[in-house]
C-alpha cells in the first residue's frame, strides 16, 4: 500500500516502513508527526482519490533527523563583460520514517 502526501508545496509518494526526505519541518528529531493532506491512497481495489484530499486519511510518521543535501554550485557569467559569480547552496531537509497509513475502510 502506498499514498501520495502533500507537504511544503510538494507531493511525495510514501510507503509504510520506508523513509522519505521532505522539506524542513518545524519539529525536533525523534518526535511523531502526522501528515493530514493525503492526496491519494493506492491499495488495490480499495484505492481512493481525494478532491483535493482524502477525507479522514492520515499518515503517521517519526522524524529521524534534520540534515542538509549535497552542495550545488550556482555559477553566473556574462560573456565578454568580465562578470562572474560563484555561489554554493545546501538545501535543508527532514528525513521521516513512515509508520502507518490510516484511512476509513482500511482492514
Secondary structure, 3 states (H helix, E strand, C coil): CEEEEEECCEEEEEECCCEEEEECCCCCCCCEEEECCEEEEECHHHCEECCCCCCCCEEEEEEEEEEECCCEEEEEEECCCCEEEEEEECCEEEEEEEEEEECCCCC
